Amino acid sequence: MKRRTLLLSLATCGSAWSAPVSPALDRRAVTVRAPSRAVLLGAALAGERFVAVGERGLAVVSDDGCRTWRQAQVPVSVSLTAVAFADERHGYATGHGGTVLRTTDGGLTWARQLDGRAIATMMQESAMRGGDAAQRKAADRMVADGPDKPLLDLVVSSPSEVFVVGAFGMALATADGGNTWAVRSGLLDNPKDLHLYAVRRRAQVIAIAGEQGLFLRSDDGGHSFRKLTLPYQGSFFTLELPSERDIITAGMRGNVWRSADAGSSWQQLSSPSPAAIIASTLRQDGSFVLASQAGQLLSSTGASLEVLKTPSLPPLTGVLPLPGKALLALSVEGVHLLPPVVALKNTN
């Protein structure tokens, strides 16, 4: 229950976990009056268009630099947790109920590619082929539970190649644009089926951050993974790969850890608040920005961690860089277009 409660607070910001999810998989997103003020959880660029996704199947787009937003057509009303694009037209989004959506028109219209019903069947078939009794039992439980488990993040390597992760150790990949999917959970050293909160890719490196200090790294494009050992055993909700050897990961109680040697050793960066850090992004200059539930944005280009000077913000759920050091922040109150921001203070 503790794991579910934590996951709920991060991914849905207050929706009831026990609410039936199956009808929402088959019900179109409801039209909202002010889409830019709704709960939004993830954002990405599709060429010059901004696309954001969030609660109850909401997807919104902006073609004027985030000043105005309009709602896209989405075939589900489950919460959408993350979105990413391969180019200006082809993108994918993940969500509750094991949902994966695809767009081929820059986020204006979306089609369902995968849901928890299909995932449960695939995991059951994979477990039967593997012959592992524990995996079979877990897969049988997923089928019995129904599509109640969210996918939480994704990397889109090309219009056809996508890797998604989520609750209870779910990991899947497609190489044909979502026509077929392969279960990748068995490649991960995750016997407790811990939640997988974030995934990033740079060249052939894929990194996954998860529950209870779980951190996994692949150096061969996701064909194999190894577990990295960190000094902190709390959950990590986000990560970035500034280079193939540099890693930033952050999560519970304001913990931020950095590795400059592909995860062999780690340095903790001092944080100004014990609030959870749940989102991050990389700027073009290689610096990273972290977003916290305390409404703070943090950044660093080296060993120091700095608070960015911004107007008062509600609990944040996402962040995206804009040209010229500006930022787009997402929150429980919608989108916040922030002008070029500078450091308020050094926290070390």
N, C-alpha and C positions, 0 to 999 in steps of 0.2 A: 504493500500500500504506500509506503514511503516513497519508493521509486516512482510509482504512478503519480503521486501528488506532485513531486518535483517536476516530472516531465510535463504535467498538465500546466503548471504555472509558467513554464517557459514557452511552451508551444502554442497555448491557446489563451493565456492571460485571462483565465476565469471561466471558460466554458465548462459545463459539467461533464466529467469523464464518463459518467454512467448514461449520458444521453444516447439514445439509439443512433448508430452511425450508418447502418445499412440503407435506410431510406434516403439519407443525404447523398449517398453515392449515385443515386438515380434521379436526383432532383436538381434542376438548374439553380444557379446562384440567384438570389433575390436582388432585384434592382434597389439601390440605395440612393438617397437624395444627395448626400455629400460624400462621395467615395474617398476623397482625400482626407476626411476626418475619421474614417473608420479604423479599426484595429488592423494594422498592417505588419507583416512579419518578415518579409524578404523583398529585395529589390535588385534589379539588374539593368544593364544597358543592352538595347537591341539596336545596334547602329547608333543613331542619335536620339532614338526614342527611349524614354525611361518607362520601365514596367515594374509594378509592385503587386504583391499578392498578400492575402491575409485571411481574416475570419470569414466563415460561411461561404467559401468559394469565391471571395472577392478578388478580382484582378483589375488593375487600373493602369492606364497608360497616359503619358504626357509627351507631347510633341513640341512644347515651347519652353524647354528648360525647367520643368517642374513647377511652372506657375499655375497651370490649369491641368485638370485630370478628367478623364472620362472612363467609364466602366466598360470592360471587355465582356465578351460572351463566354461563359464557363458552364460546362454541363453538369457540374457537381456543386453541392453546397457545404461540403466539408471544409474545415479550415485548411488553407494552403500555407505551407511553412517555409518554402524556399523556391527560388526561381533562378535560372541561368540560361544564357544564350550562347550558341556556337557562332552566330553571325547575326546580321540585322533582321533575318526572317525566322530562323529556326531556333526554338527554345523549348525548355521543359520546366515543369514545376512539380514539386512534391507536396503531399498533404496527408491529412488523417484518412483513416480507412485504407491505408496502403496505396494511396492514390499517386499516380504519375500522369500528368497531362502533357500534351505536346501542342505547339503552335508552329505554323509555317507561314504566318503573315505578320510576324513581329509582335505577337501578343494580343492582336485584336480578337481572335477567336481561338478557342482551345478545344482539343479532343482528348478523351480519356484513352490512355495506352495501357494502364495497369491498375488493379485495385487489390485490396486485401483478400478477396475471395480467390483470385487467381494465384496470389502469392502463397496462400496456405496450401493450395493444391500442389504448386511447384515444390514447396519445401517438403511436403509429405512424400512426393515422388523422389526427390533428391535423397531424403533420409532412407527410404527403402532401398535405393540403389547402393547407398553407402554401407548399409548393414549395421549402423551404430544404433544401439537400443535407446540411448538417451536422446539422440537426435530424432528418432522416430516418435518417441513419447512427446517431445516438444512440438513436433510438427502436427501430431494428432490433436494436441491441445489447441494449436492455432486454428485448425479446421473447426473444432468444436466451439471455440470462442467467437468465431465470425470475424469480419473485417473491422476490428476495433483498435488496431495498432497503427500509429502514425509513422510515415516516412518523414525524416527531419532535414535532410540535406542532400545535395547532389553535386557532381561535377559533370560538365558537358564538354567533351573533348572535341567533338565534331558534330555535324548535324545528325549523324547516325550512332555515335558512341556516347553512352551515358552510364554513370555509376551512381547508385543511390544507396543511402543508409538510413536506419531508423531505429525504432524502439525494439527492445528484446533481441538485439543482435542482427536485425534484418540487414542484409546487404545483397544487392542484385545489380546486374549489368546487362546492357543491350549493345549490340554492335550493328544492328540493322534498323535503327530508328524507332525501336519499340515494338516491332512486329513480333519478336521473340525475346525472352529474358532468361538469364541464367542465374541461379542462386550462387552467391559468392560467400555466404556466411561460413561455410565449411573451410574456407581458406584462412579465416581469422582465428587467432589464439584467444578465444573468448568463450570458455566452457560454461560460464555462468549466464551467457546470453545477455550481457550488460548492454544498456542503451548506447547507441552510436549517435552522437549529437552533431558532429561536423565532419566534413570531408573536403580536402583540397587537393589539387593536382598542379604540378609544375614539371613539364617534360615527362619523364618516365617515373617520377616520384609521386606517389599517392599517399597521403597521410590521413588518418582517422582519429578523432578525439572522442572520448566517451566517458561513461560512468565509472566512478571509483578509481580514477587515475588511469583508466585504460587509454593507451596510445599505441597505434599500429602504423607501420610504415612499409610501403612497397617501393622497391627500386626498379621494378620491371613492368611498370604499367598496370599493376593489379593482378598479375599472375600468381604472386606469392606475397605474403606479409610476414613481418616479424614484430614482436611486441617490444616496445621501448620501456625502460624503467625510469620513472620520474621520482623525485623526492617527495612529491605531494600525491596523496591517495584520494583526494576529493575529485568530484566530477569536473571535466573540462567541457565547456559548451561551444567553444570556437577555436579556430587555429588559422594561421597564415604561414605561407612558405615564401619569404622574401627572396630566397635563392634555393638551389637544390640541396644545400647543406644547412641553411638557416631555417629555424622553426620558431614560431611564437605560438603558445597556447595559453588559454585563459579560461577561468570558470568560477567556481564557487568561492565565496568569501573574498572576492577581489584578487584571487591568485592569478599571477601572470608569470610564466616561465619562458625562458629563451635558451635555445641551443644553437651554437655556431658550428657544430661538428656532426650534423645529421642525427642528433639524439644520443650521442655517447656521453655527453655531460650537459648539465643544465645550470642556469643562473636565474634566481628569482628576482623579478623587478618589483620594487616597492610600489604599492598601490595606495591611493589616498582614501579609500573607502573599502569596508568589508562587503559592499554590495556585489552581487553576482555580475560577472561580465559575460554577456550572452551573445554578442555579435562583434564582428570585426571586418576590416577591409584593408587592402593595400593601395597606397597612392602610387602615382607614376614615378615618384622620386625614390621609391623603395621603403618609405616610412609606412608604419601601420597605424590604424585608428581602431580603438576599442570602444564599445558602447556598453554602458552598465544599467542595471535596474535602478540606480540612484539618479538617472538622468544626466550622467556625466559622459563626456567623450575624452578619451585619453590617447596620447600619441607618443611616438618615440622614433628617433633615427639612430640611436646608439644605446648606451647602457642606462640612460635615465628615462623615466616615465613622467610625462607631463599632462596636466589638465588643460584642455582647450577652453578658451574663453568663449562662452556661448550664452544666449539668453536662458532663462530658467526653462528646463525641459522636463516632461513627465518621464516615467520609466521607459527606457528605450528598448526596442526590439530588433533594430537593424541600422546599418549605416552604409553609405555608398559615396565614393569620391566624385566630385564634380571638377570641371576645369578651374585652374587658378586657385587651388586650395580650398574651394568651397566644398560643402558637404550636404548630402541629403540624409537626414536622420528619420528613422521610422519609430513610431511609438504606439502606445495604446490609444493615442488621440490622433493618429494619422501621420501625415508627412510634415517634415519641418525643413524648409530650404534655408540653409545657413550660409551666410556670406563667408569669404575667406577668414578663417579663424586662426588665432595665434595662441601660443602657450600662455596660460594664466600664471603658472608657477611650476617649479621643479619639485617633485615629491621626494627626491632622495636627499 
